[in-house]
Amino acid sequence: MSEPRTTAGLVEAVLREFRTAIEAVTGSALAAHEVPPPSGEGWGTPVTATGVLDGTLTFWVDEAGVQAISRQMTGLEEAADPAVVIDMLRELWGQAASATTLIEGFEGLQLAVGTPAAGAMPPARRAHRRHRHALAQLCAGGEVTAAASAPGAATSGRSAAPAPTPGPASPGTAVLPGNLAALLDIDLPLLVRFARTEMSLKALAQLGPGSMVDMGRSPDAPVQLLVGSQVIAEGEVVVVSGNYGVRITSLVSPADRLKAIEL
């Protein structure tokens, strides 16, 4: 289903993809529903839209939610340092922004994710679609408008207000966190490890056609997916259109997946 090219449509799509990114990390589905305006402190992340839409939105997560997400991602109970929070939110919102631009109806949209900053939620008069789910409260403030040159851009008897002009990119601003955008077209070898065992050199030399090797693995045990030597996921073997495939059952944290790219 095509998403409407409106502020509310873009906010809804990005928030949905943000929840999906969290679910990929935690391995559990998160149900969302609208709630009264959240209060207190939190973290806002600017996302600048260009292309078919122009403008800037600020996506906000409450402080308690940020810490809950951090605990899920790291497995640590202590409060996350601000530097860790910034990297975590930039990565999650970057994944959400990237996924949103692939949705039907948002072709030609570019979303640049800025640096998260601590602060109060966006002003109520500009806030859209507040959500609460099992971990956090989310909301967004700001406005986007259809680009004048975009197909289907609305016209009226009055001239549209000029879209906000993005200022100089702040350090760390990118469509995806860090320098990942430049690496997205690089092919990486993905290996599936069924099992592993150790054999003496004598036993290895005696192998021949018909030899049986006990891998010490249950048929129901998950297989591992590796990039380089880094395990990034586990899954179960399936058959897809007559070919072997792997259905992912668990993933390591996004931070650990990035380490695999750096190998």
Secondary structure, DSSP 8 states (H G I E B T S, - for coil): ----SSHHHHHHHHHHHHHHHHHHHHSS----EE-S---SEEEEEEEEEEESEEEEEEEEEEHHHHHHHHHHHH---S---HHHHHHHHHHHHHHHHHHHTTSTT-TTEEEEE---EEEE---GGGEEEEEE-SS-EEEEEEEEEE-TTSTT----SS---------S--TT-BSSSTTGGGGTT----EEEE-------HHHHHT--TT--------TTS-EEEEETTEEEEEEEEEEETTEEEEEEEEE--HHHHHHHHH-
